[in-house]
Amino acid sequence: FTAPLYWANYWLGVANLIGITVIAVTGLNLLTGYCGQLSIGHAGFMAVGAYTSAILTSRLGVPFPLALILAGVTSGLTGMIFGIPSLRVKGFYLAISTIAAQLIILWVINHWTAITGGFNGMSVPYMSIDKLTFRSEGSQFYLIMLVAVAVVFLAKNIARTRVGRAFIAIRDNDLAAEVMGINLFRYKLLAFFIGCFFAGIAGSLLAHWFRFINTENFTFSSSSLARL
């Protein structure tokens, strides 16, 4: 946390991108690592969060902290919609459905020109809390890292709860988990919500850090790299 005192802007930018990526992959770890639900379209859910936050702050005047939470909620709900097939399909077929989710999300963003700016993208304001505006890489570093630490702490505690144990049981053997009384549909959708909620938070921070977004920021290769 003393890095902004002696790091150049380039390295602070690298650190900021790492922090945002940590937030996104923490959600993916809960979804895939703990619950065993493959998702190869995670960048699409980041895009939902990014555009939600951008639209709320730049066009509706919503404060950034509230827009950040709403971006996560919107992404989480979107993830639940595309997670519905997880009750019927798994493995490779579920992965295909998440790829389709990303393609659908990006198509909607590109063609909903009046709201999202379409292929031209849209400008995004700086992150701000009340009258405090985070303009420099150093100030953004502190905010992004604080959110990253909070997300990792929250995810670690979720993994220790009954919900986390249910996720692990579903990952290891979903049929046995169901026999033991675990509601597969409920917990699979919850895993998609939590995983995509964190993706939305990451997308919101990415949008306000870049200060300009279009769908090229959320390509399929980004999803593939997150999986790696």
C-alpha positions as CSV (number, residue, x, y, z in Angstrom):
1,F,0.0,0.0,0.0
2,T,3.0,2.3,-0.1
3,A,3.5,1.5,-3.8
4,P,2.0,4.8,-5.1
5,L,4.8,6.7,-3.3
6,Y,7.5,5.2,-5.5
7,W,6.0,3.3,-8.4
8,A,5.7,4.9,-11.9
9,N,2.2,5.2,-13.4
10,Y,2.9,2.3,-15.7
11,W,3.4,-0.1,-12.9
12,L,0.5,1.3,-10.9
13,G,-1.6,0.7,-14.0
14,V,-0.4,-2.9,-14.2
15,A,-1.2,-3.3,-10.5
16,N,-4.7,-1.9,-11.0
17,L,-5.4,-4.3,-13.8
18,I,-4.2,-7.2,-11.6
19,G,-6.5,-6.1,-8.8
20,I,-9.5,-5.9,-11.2
21,T,-8.6,-9.3,-12.6
22,V,-8.3,-10.8,-9.1
23,I,-11.9,-9.7,-8.4
24,A,-13.2,-11.2,-11.6
25,V,-11.4,-14.6,-11.2
26,T,-12.4,-14.8,-7.5
27,G,-16.0,-15.0,-8.7
28,L,-15.0,-17.5,-11.4
29,N,-13.2,-19.6,-8.7
30,L,-16.4,-19.8,-6.6
31,L,-18.5,-20.7,-9.7
32,T,-16.1,-23.2,-11.3
33,G,-13.5,-24.1,-8.7
34,Y,-16.0,-24.7,-5.8
35,C,-19.3,-25.4,-7.5
36,G,-17.9,-27.1,-10.6
37,Q,-20.0,-25.0,-13.1
38,L,-18.0,-24.3,-16.2
39,S,-18.1,-20.7,-17.5
40,I,-16.2,-19.6,-20.5
41,G,-18.1,-16.4,-21.0
42,H,-17.1,-14.5,-17.9
43,A,-16.0,-11.4,-19.8
44,G,-19.6,-11.0,-21.0
45,F,-20.8,-10.7,-17.4
46,M,-18.0,-8.2,-16.8
47,A,-19.4,-6.2,-19.8
48,V,-22.8,-6.2,-18.1
49,G,-21.4,-4.7,-15.0
50,A,-19.2,-2.2,-16.9
51,Y,-22.1,-0.8,-19.0
52,T,-24.5,-0.8,-16.1
53,S,-22.1,1.3,-14.1
54,A,-21.2,3.6,-17.0
55,I,-24.9,4.2,-17.9
56,L,-25.9,4.9,-14.3
57,T,-23.1,7.3,-13.5
58,S,-22.7,9.1,-16.8
59,R,-26.3,9.4,-17.9
60,L,-28.4,9.1,-14.8
61,G,-26.1,10.7,-12.3
62,V,-26.1,7.8,-9.9
63,P,-23.2,8.0,-7.3
64,F,-20.3,5.6,-8.1
65,P,-20.6,3.5,-4.9
66,L,-24.2,2.7,-5.6
67,A,-23.5,2.1,-9.3
68,L,-20.8,-0.3,-8.3
69,I,-23.2,-2.4,-6.3
70,L,-26.0,-2.2,-8.9
71,A,-23.5,-3.3,-11.6
72,G,-22.7,-6.4,-9.5
73,V,-26.4,-7.1,-8.9
74,T,-27.3,-6.7,-12.6
75,S,-24.5,-9.0,-13.6
76,G,-25.5,-11.5,-11.0
77,L,-29.1,-11.6,-12.2
78,T,-27.9,-11.9,-15.8
79,G,-25.7,-14.8,-14.7
80,M,-28.7,-16.5,-13.1
81,I,-30.7,-16.3,-16.3
82,F,-27.9,-18.0,-18.3
83,G,-27.2,-20.4,-15.4
84,I,-30.7,-22.0,-15.7
85,P,-29.4,-24.6,-18.2
86,S,-27.0,-25.8,-15.6
87,L,-29.7,-27.9,-14.1
88,R,-30.0,-29.9,-17.3
89,V,-26.5,-29.8,-18.8
90,K,-23.0,-29.9,-17.5
91,G,-19.4,-30.0,-18.6
92,F,-18.7,-29.2,-22.2
93,Y,-22.4,-28.4,-23.0
94,L,-22.6,-25.9,-20.1
95,A,-19.4,-24.3,-21.3
96,I,-21.0,-23.9,-24.8
97,S,-24.1,-22.2,-23.2
98,T,-21.9,-19.7,-21.4
99,I,-20.0,-18.9,-24.6
100,A,-23.5,-18.2,-26.1
101,A,-24.2,-16.0,-23.2
102,Q,-21.2,-13.8,-24.0
103,L,-22.0,-13.6,-27.7
104,I,-25.6,-12.6,-26.9
105,I,-24.6,-10.0,-24.3
106,L,-22.1,-8.4,-26.7
107,W,-24.6,-8.5,-29.6
108,V,-27.1,-6.6,-27.4
109,I,-24.6,-4.0,-26.4
110,N,-23.4,-3.4,-29.9
111,H,-27.0,-3.0,-31.3
112,W,-28.6,-1.1,-28.4
113,T,-27.0,2.0,-29.7
114,A,-29.3,4.6,-28.0
115,I,-28.2,3.3,-24.5
116,T,-24.8,1.8,-24.9
117,G,-23.3,3.8,-27.8
118,G,-23.1,0.6,-29.9
119,F,-19.9,-0.1,-31.7
120,N,-18.7,3.4,-30.9
121,G,-18.6,2.7,-27.2
122,M,-19.2,5.3,-24.5
123,S,-17.2,7.6,-22.1
124,V,-17.2,6.8,-18.4
125,P,-16.5,9.3,-15.6
126,Y,-13.8,8.9,-12.9
127,M,-14.5,6.9,-9.8
128,S,-15.7,9.1,-7.0
129,I,-17.0,8.9,-3.5
130,D,-18.9,12.0,-2.5
131,K,-16.6,14.9,-3.4
132,L,-13.5,12.7,-3.5
133,T,-12.6,11.9,-7.2
134,F,-10.0,9.3,-8.0
135,R,-8.2,10.7,-11.0
136,S,-4.6,9.5,-10.6
137,E,-3.4,5.9,-11.0
138,G,-2.2,6.1,-7.3
139,S,-5.6,7.0,-5.9
140,Q,-7.3,4.4,-8.1
141,F,-4.8,1.9,-6.9
142,Y,-6.0,2.3,-3.3
143,L,-9.6,2.0,-4.1
144,I,-9.2,-1.0,-6.5
145,M,-7.0,-2.9,-4.0
146,L,-9.4,-2.2,-1.1
147,V,-12.3,-3.7,-3.1
148,A,-10.1,-6.6,-4.2
149,V,-9.2,-7.4,-0.6
150,A,-12.8,-7.1,0.5
151,V,-13.9,-9.5,-2.3
152,V,-11.3,-12.1,-1.5
153,F,-12.2,-11.9,2.2
154,L,-15.9,-12.3,1.4
155,A,-15.3,-15.2,-1.0
156,K,-13.1,-17.0,1.5
157,N,-15.8,-16.7,4.1
158,I,-18.5,-17.8,1.7
159,A,-16.4,-21.0,1.0
160,R,-16.5,-21.8,4.7
161,T,-20.2,-21.5,5.1
162,R,-23.0,-24.0,4.5
163,V,-23.3,-22.5,1.0
164,G,-19.6,-23.2,0.3
165,R,-19.9,-26.8,1.5
166,A,-23.0,-27.3,-0.7
167,F,-21.0,-25.9,-3.7
168,I,-18.2,-28.5,-3.0
169,A,-20.7,-31.3,-2.7
170,I,-22.3,-30.4,-6.0
171,R,-18.9,-30.2,-7.7
172,D,-17.7,-33.6,-6.4
173,N,-21.0,-35.5,-7.1
174,D,-24.2,-33.6,-7.8
175,L,-26.4,-36.7,-7.7
176,A,-25.1,-37.7,-4.2
177,A,-25.5,-34.0,-3.1
178,E,-29.1,-34.1,-4.2
179,V,-29.8,-37.3,-2.3
180,M,-28.4,-35.7,0.8
181,G,-31.0,-32.9,0.5
182,I,-29.1,-30.2,-1.4
183,N,-31.3,-28.2,-3.7
184,L,-29.2,-28.4,-6.9
185,F,-31.2,-25.7,-8.8
186,R,-31.0,-23.2,-5.9
187,Y,-27.3,-23.6,-5.2
188,K,-26.3,-23.7,-8.9
189,L,-28.1,-20.5,-9.5
190,L,-26.7,-19.0,-6.4
191,A,-23.2,-19.9,-7.6
192,F,-23.9,-18.2,-10.9
193,F,-25.2,-15.1,-9.1
194,I,-22.2,-14.8,-6.8
195,G,-19.7,-15.5,-9.5
196,C,-21.2,-13.0,-11.9
197,F,-21.8,-10.5,-9.1
198,F,-18.0,-10.3,-8.6
199,A,-17.6,-10.1,-12.4
200,G,-19.9,-7.1,-12.5
201,I,-17.9,-5.4,-9.7
202,A,-14.7,-6.0,-11.7
203,G,-16.4,-4.7,-14.9
204,S,-17.5,-1.6,-13.2
205,L,-14.0,-0.8,-11.9
206,L,-12.5,-1.6,-15.3
207,A,-14.9,0.8,-17.0
208,H,-14.2,3.7,-14.6
209,W,-10.4,3.0,-14.7
210,F,-10.4,2.9,-18.6
211,R,-12.8,5.8,-18.8
212,F,-14.0,4.6,-22.1
213,I,-15.5,1.2,-23.0
214,N,-16.7,-0.7,-26.0
215,T,-17.2,-4.4,-26.6
216,E,-13.6,-4.9,-27.7
217,N,-12.7,-4.7,-24.0
218,F,-14.7,-7.9,-23.3
219,T,-13.7,-10.4,-26.0
220,F,-13.8,-14.1,-25.9
221,S,-10.0,-14.2,-25.5
222,S,-10.5,-12.3,-22.2
223,S,-12.8,-15.0,-20.9
224,S,-10.3,-17.7,-22.0
225,L,-7.4,-16.0,-20.2
226,A,-9.6,-15.7,-17.0
227,R,-10.1,-19.5,-17.2
228,L,-6.3,-20.0,-17.4
